[in-house]
Amino acid sequence: MTAVAPAGIRFHHGSLIVPAGAVHTTPVGYERDSVPIGAPLPLAASAELVHRLSGCGEVVVAFEGKLGDTLLALSGVRAVLDWLRLRSVRVAVRAVGPYVGLIARTGLIRQPQATTPSGWRAVIGDRPGIEAHGSEAAVSLVLDPAAPPCWSTDGRAHPDLPARHYLALERRLGIRLPDTAPFAPTLATGPNNLVEELRSVGWLGGLNLAAITATSWPERKDYTAQRYITLAEHVAEAHQAQARLLLIGGNPGNGLRITAEAPRRHVQVLRLDGMPADHLADLFPHCHLIVGNDTGLTHLGAMARGRDGTSPPVIGLYARHSHSKWSTGLPHHHAVATELSARMHQGDLCPVRDAIVADTDVHMDAFPPAALAQVCLKLLNGVRP
């Protein structure tokens, strides 16, 4: 299931199937592969939820919280819309909040009807979104990342959050829904003036690497720009080519800031701070490899899909949290993780919720750039580490 990378860190390939017996799981209660799509499950549905959704004329998708939690929860939105489609319930679907543009890229949203929808309103989203937009809703579905367990069925575990959300709602709605692993939707891309401008000045030619420096927990998850630069130098030297490294930072509070650093021997560095997520979704497919900590922009990189339908390999760095839960579950989204992360994965644990002592790990110091470069090189060369 895993490969031991240099320096004792472990590489987890995104396409590997986790056997149900290898991790702590909760059985969904049926063998999913044996139930036809649209057939009732051998479990009682939530009668009140089914009743109210059946009478809905409008579904509002409302996320106001963290980007990463939002992206990983969109499979729950897909589950509800799949159920409505199977039940032939016609609804208008619209999104509200800061992620409207990204959600539109998934293809989940249908254009609202020209007239006011008849029937009840259902609101699906995170807690801040429900609080902001669910006061008059007949149905309020909160997609909380802490709620769904690691499900298992047909001998395999489904530890990633998109699978957890989808299967949790399938059980509540009581019929076999059509989607299968990986459950995460992808984000379509298109032409973008800023991306084209970067291309025109030579920043998207040759070997393009993207590294995520943005993080919501700098003292625990910041790999640091210097480590990423050292990593890129190792990769460029091995390829005997000049690498272009895009350092993707968060929003510094004063809008987009693009800064080119003095060129190094093997690496040219461009810092992109405060770049809107919509633009990054268009930029990431032009990269050959994306590396980032466990954060929303890394998930965005994994879900962004080029116009040819392909996506570059993405490596998430996991020091404390489960490398399998906090992932998109997409086959090109890989993980490099510590032993502590592997234990969080095996036991379906959270270091915050389960009060794992903070000094039991070495955080991002666990991933030496030289060792991480060996993993990157194998993926760039099309070799499975």
N, C-alpha and C positions, 0 to 999 in steps of 0.2 A: 504493500500500500504506500510505503514511503521509501525514499532513498536518503541515505546519510550523506550530507554534503560535507565539504571540508570544514574543519574546526568544530565538528560535532553538531552543527545545525542540521536540520532536516528539511529536505525538499519534498513537497507534496504536489504531485501533478494534478492539474485540474480535471482531467478526464478519468481519474481513478475512481472506481466504485468502492464505497466503504461497506463491508459486510455488517449486517445487523448485529452480529455477535461480538464485534470488535469495539463497540462503543455503547454507552448508556443510551438506550432509546425507549420510546413509548410506542407500542404497536398501534397502528391506526385502527385495527379491529377487523380487517378484511384483507384478502390478497387482491391488490389493486389490479394486477394484470388479468385476473379472471373475471372482473366485472366489466360488462360492456359499457361504452360511453353512453351516458344518459340513463342508465339503469339505476334503480334504487339501491342504496347500500344496505347491508344487513345491520344497520344501526338506525336508531330513531333520530330523525332530523329535529332541529329546533323549530317546533311548530309555530311559535310566535314570529321568529325571524322569517320563516318561509311565507307566512301569511302576509306580513307587512311588505316584504320585498315583492311579492306577487301583485300587490296593489300600487306599486310605485310607478310614477310617470317620469321621474327625474332622478338621476344619480349625480351627486356633487362629489368630486374628488378634492379633498382639502388637506393639504400638508403644509405646515408652517414651521416645523422643527428642523432637525439636522438633515443635510443633503444625503448623507450615507444611509441613514435610517429610512428616508423617503424612497430612495432608489431600490433598496432591498425589500421594501414593503409593496412595491407596485404589483408584485405577483398576486397579492391579496385582492387588489382591484381587479386584476384579470380574472380571478376566481369568481367574483360576484358577477362580472359581465358575462363570463362563460355560462354561468347558471341561468342568468336571465335569457340568454340566447337559446339555450336548450329548452327552456320553458316557454319560449315564444312570447316573452314579456317585452313589449316595445317601450323603450325609455329613451329620453334625451340624456346625454352624458356631457358634463362640462367640468373643467378643473378651475380651481381658484387658488390664490396664494402665489408665492414666489417661484414655484416650479412649473408653472403652466407651460412654458415653452418646452421644457424637457419632457414633461408628460405627453405633450402632443407628439413628440418624436417616436413614442412607443407604438402608435397606432391604436391605442386603447380608446381614445376619445372620439366620439361621434359628434357631428355638428348638432347643436341644439335645434329643436324644432322652431319654426317661425312663430308659431302660436305658443301661448303659455301651456306647459305640459299639464295634463290632467292626472290626478292621482297623488299619492303621497310622495314625499321627497326622502331619499336616502342619502346620507352623508358618510363617506368612507375616508378615513385619514388618520393622522396621529392625534394625540391628545390636544395639542395647541390648535390644530385645525378643526377638531370637533368643537372645542370651546368657542372658537370664533364663528363657526358657520353652522353648527348643529342645533341651535336653540329651537328651531321650528321643524326639525326633521322627525319623521315617523320612525326612521331607522338611523341609528348612529353606530357605526362599526369602527372601533378603535383598533388600529394595527400597531400593537405594542411589541417591540422587539424582545421584551423580556417574557412575553406570555407563551408563545407556542413552543412545545418541547421538540426534541429531535425525534422525528417520527421514523418508524421502520415498517416496511411491507415488502413482501416478495423476497425476503432474505437480504435486503439492503437497507442501509440507513440513509436518511435524507437530512443531513445536519445543517445545510446552508439555510439562511433565513428566507430566501424566496420560496424554497420548498416547504419550509415550516408554515409560512403564512398560507400558501395555497392549499396544502393538505388539511390545515386546521379548518378552513372555511368549507372545503369539500365535505368534511365530516359533519359540520353543523348544518349544511344545506341538504345533505342526505342523498345526493345522487353522484354517480361517477362523472367527474368533469373531464374534459378532453385533454388538458395539457399534461405533458410528461416532462421528466427531467431532461435538461435544466429548465427550471420554471421561471427564471428571471427574463423579463422582456429586454430587448436590445433597443438602442437609440439610433435611429436613422440619422445620417449626416447629409450635408449638401454643400453647395458653394458658400464660401465665406470670404468677405473682402479682406479681413485681417489675416486670415490664413494665406490667401493668395498674395498678400503683400509680403508676408514672411518668405513665401516661396520665391517671389520675384527678386529678393535681395540675397538669395542663396542659403537661407536657413533651413530649408527642408530638402536639401539635396544631400547625397551621400548617406552616411550612417547616422540616423537620427535616434537619439535616446531621450526619453522624458523621465524626469524624476520628480516626485511629489514632495515638496518641502512643507506644504501646509499641514497642520495638524491641530486638533482641538486639545491635545494633551502634550505640550512640548517637552515637559520634564520626563515623560515616559516614552513618547513615540517619535521624537524628532531624530531622524537619522543624521541630520545636519547636511548643509550644502557641501561642506568640504569632503565629507565621506562620499557623497555622490560624485563629486568631481574626481576623486581618487579612483572610484569604481569605473568611471568613464575612461580614465587614463589607462587602466588595466585592459579594458575591452578594446580600446583603440590600438594599443600597442600589439595586442594579440592579432587584430585584424590588419595590422600594418596600414592603417587608414586614419584619416582625420575624422573624428567624431564630433557631432554637434549635439550638445547637451542642453535641453530645455529644462530649467529649474522652475517648477510650477509652484508658486506660493499662494497664500490665501489673500484675502482682501485687507490691505493695510489701512483702509478707511478713507483713502483719498483717490479711489478709482484705479484704473488700469495704469500700471507702470512697467515699462519694458526697458531693461538695462543690459547692454552687451558688455561683457568683461573683456579685459585684455586677453588676446589669444594665447593659449599654451601650446606646448610642442605638439600634442596629439589631440587636444580638445578645444573646441570653441564653446563658450558658455553664454547662454542668453537667459536672463532671469525674467520671468513673466509673473508679476504680482498683481492680484486683483483682476485677473482675466475672467470674464463671465463664464459660467458653466456652459452656456449654449455655444460659445466660441470654442471652449475646450473640447466639447463633444465633436466639433468639426476638425479640430487640430489633431487629436490623439490618433485617429486612423492613419495619419501620415507618418507616424513614428514606427520604428522597427521594434522597439521594446519600451515598456513602461514599468518603472519600479516605484513603489511607494509604500508608506506605512499604512496601517489599518485605518483608513479615513475615507471620507466621501468622494474625494477626487480620484482616488485609486479605483473605487467602485465605478465611478463614471468612466474612467479609462477602459475598464473591462467591458462595460455595456455599450460603449460607442462602437458603431459599425460603419465601415467605409462604404462608399457607393457601390463597390464591387461585392459587398456582403461579407467581407473579411474583417478581422480585427487583429492587431498585433498581440503577441504574448504579453501578459501582465504578471508581475511578481509582487505579491503583498508580503510585507515584513511583519511577522507576528511574534512579539516578545512575551506578552502577558495574556492576551485573549485567545480564544479558540480560533485556530486558523480555518476551521471548516464552517463554523457558524457565521462568522463575520466575513462572508465571501458571497459572491454572486452565484457560485455553483456552475459558472460557465466553463467549458473545457479548456479555454486558453487562459483562465485566471488561476495562476499557480500560487503556491505559498512557500516561503522559507520561514521556518519557525523554530523556536527554542523547545527544550524539553518541557518547560512549564506550559507553553502553548499546547503541546501535544497532550499533556495531562488535562488541560481545560477541555480539549476536544474529546478525549476518551470518556471523561466523566460528565460531560455537558455542564460544565461549571463556568462561573463568571468570577474573576478575581475581586470585583467590587461587591457583587451581591453575596458571594460566599466568603467574603472577608479573608481572602488569601493574603498572607503577610507580604508586604511590599518588598522586603529585602530578600525574597527567595529567588529573585531573578536579576539579571544584569542589564535588562532593557536593551536598547539598540547596540550596546557594546558587544552583544553576542554575534553580530554579523560583520566580521572584518571585510573591508572592501575587496581584498584580494580573493577571499573565499567566495564571496557573493559573485564576483566577476566570473568565476568558473561556471557557476550555474547560468549566468546570463549568456555566456559564450555558447554553451551547449544549446540553449533555446534559440539563439540567433542562427546557429548552424543547423537547426532542424533536428538536433539529437536530443533524445529524451534523457534528462539527467538521472 
